[in-house]
């Protein structure tokens, strides 16, 4: 695990993946898998929480990950799409989301409210429990903070 600091408070944190908003999920999947060799490792449908579909891809050579995010018209996260401005979010794994949010708030960082079904979709007793929250960077870009019940699941360079 990488060790970073927020202010003077240490916390476990590392860059996990980048989320790219796409207008046609199947077309983008073919592009990144067929032409660039990325492999699909996870897919999530969050339409019941006002979202869309997220697909996590992994580069088998480097272990780097890219999430493709598709939001259909009417999604609370959908908006005008401008080519070149498709960054959806950058994700950081942290060992304690609530603590990290408090530390960031002390520095004036704005939290973005999300639907509770997106933030914590499984009960804390579930073996695959996770928590997700978002903040804004100085330019308004979304930064995801997430944690897993089992920290080993957060990043495995040889798989998910």
The 8 nearest C-alpha neighbors of each residue, nearest first, counted from 0:
[[1, 2, 11, 13, 12, 154, 151, 150],
 [0, 2, 13, 12, 11, 3, 10, 14],
 [1, 3, 11, 12, 0, 10, 4, 9],
 [4, 2, 12, 10, 11, 9, 1, 5],
 [3, 5, 9, 10, 8, 6, 7, 2],
 [4, 6, 8, 7, 9, 102, 3, 10],
 [5, 7, 8, 4, 102, 9, 106, 103],
 [6, 8, 5, 4, 9, 102, 10, 3],
 [7, 9, 5, 6, 4, 10, 102, 3],
 [10, 8, 4, 3, 5, 7, 11, 2],
 [9, 11, 4, 3, 12, 2, 8, 94],
 [12, 10, 2, 93, 94, 3, 1, 0],
 [13, 11, 93, 92, 3, 2, 10, 1],
 [12, 14, 91, 92, 1, 15, 11, 93],
 [15, 13, 91, 90, 16, 92, 12, 89],
 [14, 16, 91, 90, 13, 92, 154, 17],
 [15, 17, 64, 90, 65, 14, 89, 18],
 [18, 16, 89, 65, 88, 90, 66, 19],
 [19, 17, 66, 88, 87, 67, 89, 65],
 [18, 20, 86, 87, 67, 85, 68, 66],
 [21, 19, 68, 85, 87, 86, 69, 67],
 [20, 22, 69, 23, 68, 24, 19, 67],
 [23, 21, 69, 24, 20, 70, 80, 71],
 [24, 22, 26, 21, 25, 27, 69, 28],
 [23, 25, 27, 26, 69, 28, 21, 22],
 [26, 24, 28, 27, 23, 29, 30, 22],
 [25, 27, 29, 28, 23, 24, 30, 22],
 [28, 26, 30, 24, 29, 25, 31, 23],
 [29, 27, 25, 31, 30, 26, 32, 24],
 [30, 28, 32, 33, 26, 27, 31, 25],
 [29, 31, 27, 28, 34, 33, 32, 26],
 [32, 30, 35, 28, 29, 34, 37, 33],
 [31, 33, 37, 36, 29, 35, 30, 34],
 [34, 32, 29, 30, 36, 35, 31, 37],
 [33, 35, 30, 31, 32, 36, 29, 37],
 [36, 34, 31, 32, 37, 33, 30, 58],
 [35, 37, 32, 33, 34, 38, 31, 58],
 [38, 36, 32, 58, 57, 35, 56, 31],
 [39, 37, 57, 56, 32, 40, 36, 58],
 [38, 40, 56, 41, 55, 57, 37, 54],
 [41, 39, 56, 55, 38, 159, 57, 42],
 [42, 40, 55, 54, 39, 43, 56, 159],
 [41, 43, 54, 53, 55, 44, 40, 52],
 [44, 42, 53, 52, 45, 54, 41, 51],
 [43, 45, 52, 46, 51, 53, 42, 47],
 [46, 44, 50, 51, 47, 48, 52, 43],
 [45, 47, 50, 51, 49, 48, 44, 52],
 [46, 48, 45, 49, 50, 44, 116, 51],
 [49, 47, 46, 45, 50, 116, 114, 117],
 [50, 48, 46, 74, 75, 47, 45, 51],
 [51, 49, 46, 45, 74, 48, 70, 76],
 [50, 52, 70, 46, 45, 69, 44, 71],
 [51, 53, 44, 69, 43, 68, 45, 54],
 [52, 54, 68, 43, 67, 42, 69, 66],
 [55, 53, 42, 67, 66, 41, 43, 56],
 [54, 56, 66, 41, 40, 65, 39, 42],
 [57, 55, 39, 65, 38, 64, 40, 37],
 [58, 56, 64, 38, 37, 63, 62, 59],
 [57, 59, 37, 62, 63, 60, 61, 64],
 [60, 58, 62, 61, 57, 37, 38, 157],
 [59, 61, 58, 62, 63, 57, 37, 36],
 [62, 60, 63, 58, 59, 156, 57, 64],
 [61, 63, 156, 58, 59, 57, 60, 64],
 [64, 62, 61, 58, 57, 65, 16, 156],
 [63, 65, 57, 16, 56, 58, 62, 66],
 [64, 66, 56, 17, 16, 55, 18, 57],
 [65, 67, 55, 18, 54, 56, 19, 17],
 [66, 68, 19, 54, 53, 18, 20, 55],
 [69, 67, 53, 20, 19, 21, 52, 66],
 [68, 70, 52, 21, 51, 24, 20, 22],
 [69, 71, 51, 77, 74, 50, 76, 68],
 [72, 70, 74, 73, 51, 69, 77, 50],
 [73, 71, 74, 77, 70, 78, 75, 76],
 [72, 74, 71, 75, 77, 70, 49, 76],
 [75, 73, 77, 49, 76, 50, 72, 71],
 [74, 76, 49, 77, 73, 50, 78, 70],
 [77, 75, 74, 50, 70, 78, 49, 73],
 [78, 76, 74, 70, 75, 72, 71, 73],
 [79, 77, 80, 76, 72, 75, 74, 70],
 [78, 80, 81, 77, 72, 82, 84, 85],
 [79, 81, 78, 82, 85, 84, 22, 77],
 [80, 82, 84, 83, 79, 85, 78, 22],
 [83, 81, 84, 80, 85, 21, 86, 79],
 [82, 84, 85, 81, 86, 80, 20, 19],
 [83, 85, 82, 81, 86, 80, 87, 20],
 [86, 84, 20, 19, 83, 87, 82, 21],
 [87, 85, 19, 84, 88, 20, 18, 17],
 [86, 88, 19, 20, 18, 85, 141, 68],
 [89, 87, 141, 18, 142, 86, 17, 90],
 [88, 90, 17, 142, 18, 143, 16, 141],
 [91, 89, 143, 16, 15, 142, 144, 17],
 [92, 90, 14, 144, 15, 13, 143, 93],
 [91, 93, 145, 12, 13, 146, 144, 15],
 [94, 92, 12, 11, 146, 95, 145, 96],
 [93, 95, 11, 146, 96, 92, 10, 12],
 [96, 94, 98, 93, 97, 99, 146, 10],
 [95, 97, 99, 98, 100, 93, 145, 144],
 [98, 96, 100, 99, 95, 101, 132, 102],
 [99, 97, 101, 100, 95, 96, 102, 103],
 [98, 100, 96, 102, 101, 97, 95, 103],
 [101, 99, 103, 97, 98, 102, 104, 96],
 [100, 102, 104, 98, 99, 103, 105, 97],
 [103, 101, 99, 105, 100, 104, 98, 5],
 [102, 104, 100, 106, 105, 108, 101, 99],
 [105, 103, 107, 108, 101, 106, 102, 100],
 [104, 106, 102, 103, 107, 101, 108, 100],
 [107, 105, 103, 104, 108, 102, 6, 101],
 [106, 108, 104, 105, 109, 103, 102, 110],
 [107, 109, 104, 103, 106, 110, 135, 134],
 [110, 108, 134, 135, 107, 111, 104, 136],
 [109, 111, 134, 133, 112, 135, 108, 100],
 [112, 110, 134, 133, 113, 109, 135, 132],
 [111, 113, 110, 114, 133, 132, 134, 115],
 [114, 112, 115, 118, 111, 117, 132, 133],
 [113, 115, 117, 116, 48, 118, 112, 49],
 [114, 116, 118, 117, 119, 113, 120, 48],
 [117, 115, 120, 114, 118, 119, 48, 121],
 [116, 118, 115, 114, 120, 119, 48, 113],
 [119, 117, 131, 115, 130, 116, 132, 120],
 [118, 120, 130, 116, 117, 121, 115, 129],
 [119, 121, 116, 117, 118, 122, 115, 129],
 [122, 120, 128, 119, 125, 123, 129, 127],
 [123, 121, 124, 125, 128, 120, 119, 129],
 [124, 122, 125, 128, 121, 129, 148, 126],
 [123, 125, 122, 126, 128, 121, 127, 148],
 [126, 124, 128, 127, 123, 122, 121, 148],
 [125, 127, 128, 124, 148, 149, 123, 122],
 [128, 126, 125, 129, 148, 147, 121, 149],
 [129, 127, 125, 121, 123, 148, 126, 147],
 [130, 128, 147, 146, 148, 119, 127, 131],
 [129, 131, 119, 146, 145, 118, 147, 132],
 [130, 132, 145, 118, 144, 119, 129, 146],
 [133, 131, 144, 143, 118, 145, 130, 134],
 [134, 132, 143, 111, 142, 144, 110, 141],
 [133, 135, 110, 111, 142, 109, 141, 143],
 [136, 134, 141, 139, 140, 109, 142, 110],
 [135, 137, 139, 140, 138, 141, 142, 134],
 [138, 136, 139, 135, 140, 108, 109, 141],
 [139, 137, 136, 140, 135, 141, 142, 134],
 [138, 140, 135, 136, 137, 141, 134, 109],
 [141, 139, 136, 135, 138, 142, 88, 137],
 [140, 142, 88, 135, 134, 133, 139, 143],
 [143, 141, 89, 134, 88, 133, 90, 135],
 [144, 142, 90, 133, 132, 89, 91, 145],
 [145, 143, 91, 132, 131, 92, 133, 90],
 [146, 144, 131, 92, 130, 93, 96, 143],
 [145, 147, 130, 93, 129, 94, 92, 96],
 [148, 146, 129, 149, 150, 128, 153, 130],
 [147, 149, 128, 129, 150, 127, 146, 126],
 [148, 150, 147, 151, 152, 153, 127, 126],
 [151, 149, 152, 153, 147, 148, 146, 94],
 [150, 152, 149, 153, 154, 155, 147, 148],
 [153, 151, 150, 154, 149, 155, 147, 159],
 [154, 152, 150, 151, 147, 92, 155, 146],
 [155, 153, 152, 156, 159, 151, 15, 150],
 [154, 156, 158, 157, 159, 152, 153, 151],
 [157, 155, 62, 158, 154, 159, 63, 61],
 [158, 156, 155, 62, 159, 59, 154, 61],
 [159, 157, 155, 156, 40, 62, 57, 154],
 [158, 155, 40, 154, 157, 156, 152, 41]]
